[in-house]
Amino acid sequence: MLVAKGIKKNYGTLQVLKGVDISVSEGEIVSIVGSSGAGKSTLLHILGTLDKADEGEVWMAGERIDLLTGRKLAAFRNHHTGFVFQFHHLLPEFTALENVCIPGWIARRPAREVTAGAKGLLDRLGLSHRMDNKPSELAGGEQQRVAVARALLNRPRIIFADEPTGNLDSENARELHRLFFQLRDELGQTFLVVTHNEELASMSDRVVHMRDGLVIE
């Protein structure tokens, strides 16, 4: 479902990625692990179209997405990908429900459909009683679940998660781990996760190890 070949990325004279090949199958949970500076987040951002590689190809659902630009790239990202980061990046002036609705509004889907979908996701994630609360009124684990619901709203082919439990305590981290696998089992959702959390990595279907800008066995 996702295939990348020969991904290279430089920042000035620093070569961050040195020719990475990686693939992810539909319905798979894959964790990328490695020490800080290994190039994990850079690779994730390139695969998720948030950044551009200097060399290499990225294919998703049979389309070479690294060649997309402008509106086509934005539309592809909005319809086919979801993102969960270490820091939830919720808009503070919006309620939980409104934050989840944002990708649907950007995609110009019918308002009633977007609201119904957002409410359904918040209910599924145990937040039906928190829909009208703003982020400052939510606990850390609740904020991250709102971010997951937002990532799911447009029914993406894949969710990219960059250290999703890095800002959570151990109990909330385990809850988020269970949620990922529940979503995979119930919805067939695909996840590619960058993590330092050994527990999450060990639960994944597959672990990709990186060192010094390369994938190692």
C-alpha positions in Angstrom: 0.0 0.0 0.0 3.0 2.3 0.8 6.3 1.8 -0.9 9.4 4.1 -0.8 12.6 3.5 -2.7 16.0 5.1 -2.4 14.9 8.0 -0.1 17.7 10.5 0.4 17.6 13.8 2.3 20.2 16.4 3.0 20.0 19.5 5.2 22.9 21.5 4.0 26.0 19.3 4.3 24.3 16.9 6.7 23.0 13.8 5.0 20.0 12.7 7.1 18.7 9.8 4.9 21.2 7.9 2.8 19.0 5.7 0.6 16.0 4.2 2.5 13.7 1.5 1.2 10.5 0.7 3.2 7.1 -0.7 2.5 3.9 -0.9 4.6 1.0 -3.3 3.8 -2.7 -2.4 4.2 -3.9 -3.1 7.8 -0.4 -3.3 9.1 1.0 -1.6 12.2 4.7 -0.9 11.6 7.0 0.8 14.1 10.2 2.7 13.2 12.8 2.7 16.0 16.3 4.0 16.4 18.4 6.4 18.4 17.9 10.2 18.2 19.3 11.5 14.9 18.8 8.3 13.0 16.4 10.0 10.6 13.1 8.4 11.7 11.0 11.5 11.9 12.5 12.9 8.6 11.5 9.7 6.9 8.0 9.7 8.3 7.5 13.3 7.2 8.6 12.5 3.7 6.4 9.4 3.5 3.5 11.5 4.8 4.2 14.2 2.2 5.0 16.8 4.8 8.5 17.1 3.4 10.2 16.3 0.1 13.1 13.9 -0.5 16.1 15.0 -2.5 16.1 11.6 -4.2 13.9 8.6 -4.3 10.3 7.6 -5.0 7.2 7.3 -2.7 4.2 5.4 -3.9 0.8 5.1 -2.2 -2.2 3.2 -3.5 -0.5 2.9 -6.9 0.3 6.6 -7.2 3.7 8.2 -7.1 2.9 10.9 -4.5 6.4 12.5 -4.3 5.7 14.1 -7.7 2.4 15.7 -6.5 2.5 19.5 -5.8 0.2 22.3 -4.9 -3.5 21.6 -4.6 -3.1 18.0 -5.8 -0.7 17.3 -3.0 -2.9 19.0 -0.4 -6.0 17.1 -1.6 -4.2 13.8 -1.6 -2.8 14.4 2.0 -6.2 15.5 3.2 -8.1 12.5 1.8 -5.6 9.6 2.2 -3.4 10.4 5.2 -3.9 11.2 8.9 -1.3 12.4 11.4 -0.8 12.1 15.1 2.2 13.8 16.7 3.8 13.9 20.2 2.1 17.2 20.8 -1.6 17.0 19.8 -1.7 20.4 18.0 -5.3 21.0 18.8 -6.6 24.5 18.2 -7.2 25.9 21.7 -10.2 28.1 20.7 -12.1 25.2 19.2 -14.0 22.5 21.1 -13.0 18.8 20.8 -15.8 18.3 18.3 -14.8 21.2 16.2 -11.1 20.1 16.2 -12.1 16.7 14.9 -14.3 18.3 12.2 -11.4 20.3 10.7 -10.2 17.8 8.1 -13.7 17.3 6.9 -14.2 21.1 6.6 -11.0 21.4 4.6 -12.2 18.6 2.3 -15.5 20.6 1.8 -17.6 17.6 2.8 -21.2 18.3 3.8 -21.4 19.8 7.2 -23.9 17.4 8.6 -21.9 14.4 7.4 -18.7 15.8 9.0 -20.4 16.5 12.3 -22.0 13.1 12.4 -18.7 11.4 11.6 -16.8 13.4 14.3 -19.4 12.7 16.9 -19.3 9.0 16.0 -15.5 8.9 16.4 -15.5 10.7 19.7 -18.1 8.3 21.0 -16.0 5.3 19.8 -13.0 6.7 21.6 -14.9 7.3 24.8 -15.1 11.0 24.6 -18.8 11.6 23.9 -19.1 13.5 27.2 -16.2 15.8 26.2 -17.3 17.0 22.8 -18.0 20.5 23.9 -14.9 20.9 26.0 -11.9 22.9 24.7 -8.4 21.4 24.8 -7.4 23.2 28.0 -10.3 21.4 29.8 -9.1 17.9 28.7 -6.5 15.7 30.2 -3.4 14.8 28.2 -4.7 11.3 27.2 -8.0 12.8 26.2 -6.3 15.5 24.1 -4.4 12.8 22.2 -7.5 10.7 21.6 -9.1 13.8 20.1 -6.1 14.1 17.8 -6.5 10.4 16.8 -10.2 11.1 16.1 -9.2 14.1 13.9 -6.7 11.9 12.0 -9.4 9.3 11.4 -12.2 11.6 10.2 -11.6 11.4 6.5 -11.1 7.6 6.6 -7.4 7.8 5.6 -5.5 4.9 4.1 -2.7 5.3 6.6 -2.1 7.2 9.8 1.5 8.5 10.4 2.3 8.8 14.1 5.4 10.6 15.3 6.2 9.7 19.0 2.4 9.6 19.8 3.0 8.5 23.4 6.0 10.7 24.0 4.1 13.2 26.1 1.9 10.7 27.9 2.3 8.9 31.2 2.6 5.1 31.1 -1.1 4.4 31.8 -2.3 6.8 29.0 0.4 5.5 26.7 -0.8 1.9 27.1 -4.4 3.0 26.5 -3.3 4.7 23.2 -1.4 1.5 22.2 -4.6 -0.6 22.7 -6.5 2.0 20.8 -4.3 1.7 17.7 -4.7 -2.1 17.7 -8.4 -1.8 18.2 -8.7 0.5 15.2 -6.6 -1.8 13.1 -8.7 -4.9 14.1 -12.1 -3.1 13.7 -11.5 -0.7 10.8 -8.5 -2.3 9.1 -6.6 1.0 9.8 -2.9 1.1 8.8 -0.4 2.8 11.0 3.3 3.8 10.6 4.7 4.9 13.9 8.0 6.4 15.0 8.5 5.6 18.6 11.0 5.2 21.4 8.4 3.3 23.4 9.7 -0.3 23.5 6.3 -1.7 24.6 4.5 -0.2 21.6 7.3 -1.4 19.2 7.1 -4.9 20.6 3.4 -5.1 20.0 3.7 -4.0 16.4 3.3 -6.3 13.4 6.8 -5.3 12.3 9.6 -3.2 13.5 11.9 -1.2 11.2 15.3 -0.3 12.8 17.2 2.8 11.6 20.7 3.9 12.3 22.6 6.8 10.8 20.1 7.5 8.0 19.7 3.9 6.9 17.4 1.0 7.6 19.3 -1.9 9.2 18.2 -5.5 9.8 
